[in-house]
Amino acid sequence: MNNIYISTFGKKTIKVKNEIPIEVGSANRNNFLYSVRDDTGINISNENKYYGELTGLYWVWKNQAIQNDELIGFGHYNKTLNVSFKKAYELLVNEKKYNFLIAEKTYITPHAQKDELNAITAILKKYYPRYYESWTKIYNVDGSSNQCNNAQLFITTGKYFNLYCNFLFDVLKRMRIIIGDKKGSPYDVRYCAFMGERLLTVFIVANNLSYKEYSIKYANLINIGRKVAKILHVNKKSRLYKNLKLKFGVKSSYKK
């Protein structure tokens, strides 16, 4: 199997060669467009409000038995890496030139919840000291950075996919135990997703893996607001960001 898994929640997905759309958070809803769901087999679908799209990544890891020499990628219904499947296969499998293809580094805003930052850094320091060292080089004390390959967009081989998921989900499982359940808006409680998107860069740097960065390909998005927010480093929780999103939107042109 050589596939790109695209997470979605009942929305039409961006078109990518060898894509397999996966419905995330399936345990808690009943609107589906695709047959592959994250609430079958070994899963954490019920935890979607904390993990976001990572419940889909977990399902792939636990249920698809990705082999070391297979190509495996992850994207989202409205965005993916701007690289062809053919080129990715050539670089990762045929030539073995890189270990990962990832999104370009970008600025990631400070994380407002100090308890969550304290939890993730404490876990890394205790159980993954080498990764903790990389974290401190990449991120400021408030969790911000201009060196983060965020958004959980990547293509790699099964070998590194399995290593990454072992690390990622062990850390996030420990974090769930420490932080526990939270109340708030759907955005505010996604703390595993927010910390998770910071860990891909940490994994790559800590293991000195080779990588190539690509821009993000969007599904014909009306994306002016997000571009403005990125340029101005607008915090996603601020009123300005919410106003930009309301005015310009971040919507796919695909219709159900």
C-alpha positions in Angstrom: 0.0 0.0 0.0 1.2 3.5 -0.9 -1.4 6.0 0.1 -2.1 9.5 1.2 -4.8 9.5 4.0 -6.9 12.6 4.0 -8.8 13.5 7.2 -12.3 14.9 6.9 -15.4 15.3 8.9 -18.2 14.8 6.5 -16.8 17.2 3.9 -15.6 16.7 0.3 -11.8 16.2 0.2 -9.1 17.8 -1.8 -8.2 15.6 -4.8 -4.8 13.8 -4.4 -3.5 10.7 -6.3 -3.7 7.6 -4.2 -5.8 9.3 -1.6 -7.9 7.6 1.0 -10.3 9.9 2.8 -10.9 9.0 6.4 -13.8 10.3 8.4 -12.5 11.5 11.8 -14.5 11.8 15.0 -16.9 9.3 13.5 -17.9 8.0 16.9 -19.6 11.3 17.7 -21.5 12.1 14.5 -23.6 10.5 11.8 -22.8 12.6 8.6 -20.4 10.7 6.4 -19.3 10.9 2.8 -16.7 8.2 2.9 -16.5 4.6 4.0 -13.3 4.6 5.9 -13.9 5.8 9.5 -11.8 6.2 12.6 -14.3 4.5 14.9 -13.5 0.9 13.7 -10.8 -1.5 14.9 -8.4 0.0 17.4 -9.3 3.6 17.8 -9.6 6.8 19.8 -12.4 8.3 17.9 -14.3 9.3 21.1 -11.3 11.5 21.9 -11.6 13.6 18.8 -12.6 16.8 20.6 -9.1 16.7 22.2 -7.1 15.2 19.3 -8.7 16.6 16.3 -7.5 15.1 13.0 -5.0 13.0 15.0 -7.7 10.4 15.7 -7.5 9.6 12.0 -3.8 9.4 12.1 -4.0 7.0 15.1 -6.5 4.8 13.3 -4.1 4.5 10.3 -1.2 3.6 12.5 -3.0 1.0 14.5 -5.1 -0.6 11.8 -3.3 -0.4 8.4 0.0 -2.2 9.3 2.1 0.2 7.2 5.3 -1.6 6.1 8.7 0.0 6.4 9.2 0.5 2.6 5.7 1.7 1.9 4.9 5.4 1.2 2.4 6.9 3.7 1.2 10.5 3.8 -1.3 12.5 5.8 -3.3 15.6 4.8 -6.6 17.3 5.5 -9.8 17.7 3.5 -8.9 21.2 2.4 -5.1 21.1 2.2 -2.1 18.9 1.5 1.5 19.2 0.5 2.1 20.7 -2.9 4.0 17.8 -4.3 2.9 15.1 -6.7 2.6 11.5 -5.6 5.1 10.5 -8.3 7.7 12.9 -7.1 7.2 11.9 -3.4 7.7 8.2 -4.3 10.8 9.0 -6.2 12.4 11.0 -3.4 11.4 8.8 -0.5 11.3 5.3 -1.9 13.3 5.0 -5.1 16.1 7.5 -4.4 15.8 7.4 -0.6 17.0 11.0 -0.7 14.9 12.2 2.2 13.2 10.7 5.3 10.3 13.2 5.3 8.4 15.6 3.0 6.8 18.3 5.2 5.2 21.7 5.1 7.3 24.8 5.0 8.3 26.3 8.4 5.9 29.0 9.5 5.2 31.0 12.6 3.1 29.3 15.2 1.5 31.6 17.8 2.0 31.4 21.6 -0.1 28.8 23.3 -2.3 30.5 25.9 -2.8 27.5 28.3 0.3 27.3 30.5 -0.8 24.1 32.1 -0.7 22.4 28.7 2.7 23.7 27.9 4.0 22.7 31.3 2.6 19.2 30.8 4.1 18.6 27.4 7.6 19.9 28.4 7.5 17.9 31.7 6.7 14.7 29.7 9.4 15.3 27.2 12.0 16.2 29.9 11.2 13.0 31.9 10.6 10.4 29.2 12.3 11.9 26.1 15.2 14.1 27.2 16.7 14.2 23.7 13.4 15.4 22.3 13.0 17.9 25.1 16.4 19.4 24.1 15.1 19.8 20.6 11.8 21.3 21.8 13.7 24.0 23.8 15.7 24.9 20.7 12.6 25.2 18.4 10.0 26.8 20.7 10.0 29.8 23.0 8.7 29.4 26.5 5.2 30.4 25.4 5.1 27.7 22.7 5.6 30.1 19.8 8.2 29.6 17.1 9.0 30.5 13.5 10.6 27.1 13.0 7.5 24.9 13.2 6.5 22.6 10.3 2.9 22.6 11.6 -0.5 21.4 10.3 0.4 17.7 10.5 1.0 17.6 6.7 3.7 15.1 5.7 4.7 12.2 3.5 7.2 9.6 4.6 7.9 5.9 4.6 6.4 3.3 6.9 9.6 3.0 8.9 9.6 6.7 10.0 5.8 6.8 10.2 5.6 4.1 12.8 8.5 5.6 14.8 6.8 9.0 14.7 3.4 7.7 15.8 4.9 5.7 18.6 6.5 8.8 20.0 3.6 11.2 19.2 0.8 9.1 20.7 2.8 8.1 23.8 3.4 11.7 24.6 -0.2 12.8 24.0 -1.6 9.8 26.0 0.5 10.9 28.9 -0.7 14.5 28.4 -4.3 13.4 28.5 -3.7 11.8 31.8 -2.2 14.9 33.3 -4.6 17.5 31.8 -7.7 15.4 31.8 -11.1 16.6 30.3 -11.6 20.2 29.7 -14.6 22.4 29.1 -14.8 25.2 26.6 -15.3 25.8 22.9 -14.4 23.1 20.4 -11.4 25.1 19.5 -10.1 25.6 23.0 -10.3 22.0 24.1 -8.2 20.6 21.2 -5.0 20.6 23.3 -3.7 17.3 22.0 -4.0 18.6 18.5 -2.2 21.8 19.3 0.7 20.1 21.0 0.7 17.3 18.5 1.3 19.7 15.6 4.4 21.0 17.4 5.9 17.5 17.8 6.5 16.6 14.2 9.4 19.1 13.9 10.7 18.0 17.3 10.7 14.4 16.1 12.6 15.2 12.9 15.2 17.5 14.6 15.8 15.1 17.5 16.5 12.2 15.2 18.5 14.3 12.7 16.3 13.2 9.8 16.6 14.5 6.3 13.6 16.4 4.9 12.4 18.6 2.1 9.8 21.3 2.6 6.9 22.1 0.4 4.3 24.8 0.3 0.7 23.9 1.2 -1.8 23.2 -1.6 -5.3 24.3 -0.8 -8.6 23.1 -2.3 -9.5 26.4 -4.1 -9.8 28.2 -0.8 -11.1 31.6 -0.2 -8.0 32.3 1.9 -7.4 36.0 2.1 -8.2 36.2 5.8 -5.8 33.5 6.8 -3.0 35.0 4.7 -3.5 38.3 6.4 -3.5 36.7 9.8 -0.3 34.8 9.0 1.6 37.9 7.8 0.5 39.9 10.9 1.1 37.0 13.3 -2.4 37.3 14.5 -3.3 35.0 17.5 -6.1 32.6 16.4 -7.9 33.3 19.7 -8.0 37.1 19.1 -11.0 39.1 18.0 -9.1 40.2 14.9 -8.6 36.7 13.8 -12.2 35.8 14.3 -13.3 38.9 12.4 -11.0 38.0 9.5 -12.3 34.5 9.4 -15.9 35.7 9.4 -15.3 38.2 6.6 -13.2 36.1 4.3 -13.7 32.6 5.4 -11.6 29.5 4.9 -14.0 27.5 2.7 -13.5 24.8 0.1 -15.1 25.3 -3.2 -16.2 21.6 -3.2 -19.8 21.0 -2.5 -21.5 18.0 -0.9 
